[in-house]
Amino acid sequence: MKLDLQLYRGYLNEQELVVSGHVFKSWAPDKFSVDRKGVKHAFSILHMFTISPLENIDITLQFYGITVKTKTLEDGFFRFTIPFSEPLESGWHPYKITCALGKIGIVETNEVLKPFESKFGIISDIDDTFLISHSNNIFKKLYVMLSKNVNKRKVFEDVVDHYQALSIAGQDSKQASNSFFYVSSSEWNLYAFIDEFARLHRLPKAVIKLKSIKTKLTDFLKSGRGDHDHKFQKIKDIILFYPNLTYVLLGDDSQQDPYLYERICKIFPENIRAVYIRQTSKKQKEKVQEVLSNIETLSVKTLYFKDSHLAIKHSKEIGIIE
């Protein structure tokens, strides 16, 4: 049997370390390639949703002199949440995972984020927030996913400039940056695609948090849809993990972002500086306008915008970016 190991970027604070990943049998999401075109690309996307997770596989984490063991869960997922208080410089640090099944073993490395001293943490949705995905039209969304490889997909105009400005907002050193988290209802199956897309477009390096893995081809037809409450939980966990940061939330009006962000602002009224919601249709939605008006009563700045140059202007006006 062949093992495939997919690791995700981890993160730590002064007391705790979190890293995670998946283990699969045979073909896994990290087999995605930007070189594939046409039918071969479509086949690789569909193949991402026909994987076989492996349960109860031995996993070993090595990080700065510590070695910890665990096993995968039913869906092949593993997560290390362990005490860690060793002093580390801010930035990205490598970790190593070894997994084994009998005589078969595999070793992979990824990175852990130790945030810089900063004013802001940036939490952003992905689809139709910076990646043009057509979430309002499920058939067009699936067609684009199957017909266009990651190097052919597009970002919204000026969105990279906005995110890069947010990454250095309030920083005194050119080496430092604000911490970014991309939280989406896309499934873990698409992690490699999203990570490569962000890299190609020079979006800030981020911890990426996605929805539970899918294992059936029929799940592809529902990709990114269904319950979005997992996003609320993941965003809440981030803020609880870094409670001293002030956050900027970015999303769009194609699904539930405005309502999720309203709940977050109510729970963490002192932690949220601004909420940005991208308009994805011809007209602004009245219910979204009402939600953002309510958020404003919590002394959180909001903007319902069509084009990212307006978001950049707003961020300057409220003093987030220079």
TAVENFEN-V159815 format. One record per residue. N is the residue number from 1. PHI is phi in whole degrees, -180 to 180 (* if undefined). Layout:
BEGIN
N;PHI, N;PHI
END
This chain:
BEGIN
1;*, 2;-97, 3;-103, 4;-126, 5;-122, 6;-112, 7;-104, 8;-120, 9;-63, 10;-102, 11;-157, 12;-148, 13;-123, 14;-78, 15;-124, 16;-146, 17;-122, 18;-130, 19;-136, 20;-153, 21;-179, 22;-133, 23;-122, 24;-129, 25;-95, 26;65, 27;-75, 28;-132, 29;-57, 30;-76, 31;-84, 32;-59, 33;-136, 34;-74, 35;-81, 36;-77, 37;-132, 38;55, 39;-63, 40;-63, 41;-67, 42;-58, 43;-64, 44;-68, 45;-65, 46;-63, 47;-65, 48;-61, 49;-102, 50;-125, 51;-91, 52;-123, 53;-65, 54;-115, 55;-92, 56;66, 57;-84, 58;-69, 59;-126, 60;-124, 61;-103, 62;-125, 63;-154, 64;44, 65;87, 66;-102, 67;-132, 68;-133, 69;-118, 70;-153, 71;-135, 72;-74, 73;-83, 74;-59, 75;-92, 76;80, 77;-81, 78;-135, 79;-146, 80;-100, 81;-122, 82;-132, 83;-63, 84;-156, 85;-128, 86;-67, 87;-69, 88;-134, 89;-68, 90;-68, 91;129, 92;-102, 93;-128, 94;-77, 95;-131, 96;-126, 97;-121, 98;-118, 99;-124, 100;-144, 101;-136, 102;64, 103;-89, 104;-90, 105;-141, 106;-148, 107;-127, 108;-137, 109;-125, 110;-149, 111;-130, 112;-122, 113;-94, 114;-109, 115;-57, 116;-72, 117;-60, 118;-155, 119;-86, 120;-128, 121;-116, 122;-112, 123;-117, 124;-129, 125;-70, 126;-114, 127;-63, 128;64, 129;-103, 130;-126, 131;-95, 132;-68, 133;-127, 134;62, 135;-64, 136;-70, 137;-128, 138;-60, 139;-68, 140;-69, 141;-61, 142;-67, 143;-62, 144;-65, 145;-60, 146;-82, 147;-99, 148;-122, 149;-72, 150;-59, 151;-76, 152;-106, 153;-80, 154;-119, 155;-101, 156;-70, 157;-60, 158;73, 159;-68, 160;-66, 161;-60, 162;-64, 163;-68, 164;-67, 165;-67, 166;-65, 167;-68, 168;-111, 169;-61, 170;79, 171;-91, 172;-89, 173;-106, 174;-70, 175;-82, 176;-89, 177;-154, 178;-75, 179;-83, 180;-110, 181;-132, 182;-101, 183;-120, 184;-141, 185;-88, 186;-66, 187;-84, 188;-56, 189;-54, 190;-99, 191;-57, 192;-62, 193;-61, 194;-65, 195;-62, 196;-68, 197;-61, 198;-61, 199;-67, 200;-61, 201;-98, 202;60, 203;-74, 204;-57, 205;-62, 206;-140, 207;-77, 208;-111, 209;-126, 210;-125, 211;-87, 212;-50, 213;-60, 214;-114, 215;-127, 216;-123, 217;-60, 218;-65, 219;-66, 220;-60, 221;-65, 222;-109, 223;-57, 224;80, 225;-111, 226;87, 227;-67, 228;-108, 229;-66, 230;-59, 231;-66, 232;-59, 233;-64, 234;-68, 235;-66, 236;-60, 237;-63, 238;-62, 239;-66, 240;-66, 241;-74, 242;-126, 243;-73, 244;-91, 245;-88, 246;-102, 247;-112, 248;-113, 249;-108, 250;-125, 251;-155, 252;-146, 253;-98, 254;-75, 255;-137, 256;-113, 257;-53, 258;-59, 259;-76, 260;-64, 261;-68, 262;-62, 263;-62, 264;-62, 265;-64, 266;-68, 267;-81, 268;-122, 269;-64, 270;-95, 271;-100, 272;-106, 273;-89, 274;-156, 275;-126, 276;-115, 277;-123, 278;-80, 279;-82, 280;-107, 281;-122, 282;-66, 283;-120, 284;-71, 285;-89, 286;-61, 287;-65, 288;-68, 289;-59, 290;-65, 291;-63, 292;-67, 293;-64, 294;-68, 295;-61, 296;-60, 297;-69, 298;-93, 299;66, 300;-107, 301;-74, 302;-134, 303;-148, 304;-106, 305;-133, 306;-98, 307;-120, 308;-67, 309;-64, 310;-73, 311;-68, 312;-62, 313;-60, 314;-64, 315;-62, 316;-71, 317;-64, 318;-96, 319;83, 320;-78, 321;-118, 322;-84
END
